[in-house]
Amino acid sequence: MKGIFIFISFVFCCNYSNATKILIPMDLEQNNHLKSYGIAYWTLKQGLEIEWLLNYRGGSFIIPFDKTIESECKIRGVSFQVIATAQYSSIVEEIANPEVNMDLVKLEKAPKVAVYSPKTKQPWDDAVTMVLTYAEIPYEVVYDEEILSGKLPLYDWLHLHHEDFTGQYGKFYAMYRNAPWYLEEQRSSEEMAKKWGFNKVSQEKLAVANKIKEFTLGGGFLFAMCSATDSYDIALSAAGVDICESMFDGDSSDPNQNNKLDYSKTFAFKDYKLETNPMIYEYSNIDIPVPRRVPQQNDLFVLFDFSAKWDPVPSMLCQNHEQVLKGFMGQTTAFRKEYIKPGVLIMGDNKSLNEARYIHGEMGKGMWTFYSGHDPEDYQHLVGDPPTDLNLHPNSPGYRLILNNILFPAAKKKKQKT
């Protein structure tokens, strides 16, 4: 028996001595997709490079073998395989085949992540901060003070929390104007505007929006969800135009506001018209109108299949173990395609409803991604509803899209193919 034990120990040690890589599969064999991104980020923070295998088993990761990383995978419940040199070489050879839609992208450095969010407590949660916390990816909260004082260049990636950049307080006036949280938001916003020398909140928010645009133009990565998408573009296009009624800024709006919008200043949208009624919970006709008249079981969207070798950027952003995803609602539920600029890349849509859900573009040296809806695992999340427990959704394909964007800035830049 002692001899058998020695033999087994010898074989075990030989196997580990031949181990060169850790493969984290991202297909249906993965126990926890969301925490897998956390492992990838944590590995980058240790100063190690990662290889992201685009379209290979759902967008798997290969990490240099290290007992500490192996232990971390076990602690976080992430499925992994220890592979030897021959197995690794075989995978690389398969991916390199010009006839297969796969590629290998190196991730070099953990991006520094910021979330634009008010310091005061809001009566709604945010999908991005929830999934970052669940995946154990660190982030810092910034708001108007930090942005206006020029701190955005300290970060690589910025998420816009559920926000209204138009100065209309989310257009919650009709239903929540007497709610304590609404009154506090109005008070603190007016105080911030005054502190920075602005007469109106809309003017201060426009200054913030312009700083965010500068960040992106300079090479930053911008990600936004729900109302932070269309309200951001609307604020940029309405620079110098009063689009706020008296309950928001003390005077009436410009009756000719829809003819004065400058769409050349926006990231994603064009030709839209604003909803001028302050009692209607909508900014413009960019958003799909309510009611949408589609049963929940049919409310789906499809991710586009991009060429990993020729279009690595959208390929990275669309890595998933599922291609058909559940739709989900929000203040901005979906983008009407007729109001999307021609140069914008639609990465996920519902063709039958003529709506886009997941779009991407370039701005100067930087890039941006807009993702409609509020919570990928809560179909109709209402103000005051409890936050989603991601322990119940560790394999959420909708939340994976957010985390693709988190890792994206870490990718080694490739020369443009001609």
DAPE-V137784 format. One record per run of one state. SS is the DSSP state (h for helix, s for strand, l for the rest). FROM is the first residue (numbers start at 1). LEN is the number of residues. If there is no record, write none. Layout:
BEGIN
SS|FROM|LEN / SS|FROM|LEN
END
This chain:
BEGIN
l|1|1 / h|2|16 / l|18|1 / s|19|6 / l|25|8 / h|33|13 / l|46|4 / s|50|5 / l|55|5 / s|60|5 / l|65|2 / h|67|10 / l|77|4 / s|81|4 / h|85|12 / l|97|6 / s|103|5 / l|108|5 / s|113|4 / l|117|10 / h|127|9 / l|136|4 / s|140|3 / l|143|1 / h|144|5 / l|149|3 / h|152|3 / l|155|2 / s|157|4 / l|161|8 / h|169|3 / l|172|1 / h|173|4 / l|177|3 / h|180|16 / l|196|5 / h|201|17 / l|218|3 / s|221|5 / l|226|1 / h|227|11 / l|238|8 / h|246|4 / l|250|7 / h|257|3 / l|260|3 / h|263|3 / l|266|3 / s|269|1 / l|270|4 / s|274|1 / l|275|9 / s|284|1 / l|285|2 / s|287|1 / l|288|8 / h|296|3 / l|299|1 / s|300|4 / l|304|8 / h|312|6 / l|318|6 / s|324|3 / l|327|8 / s|335|2 / h|337|3 / s|340|1 / l|341|4 / s|345|6 / h|351|3 / l|354|1 / s|355|9 / l|364|2 / s|366|6 / l|372|18 / h|390|3 / l|393|4 / h|397|12 / l|409|2 / s|411|1 / l|412|7
END
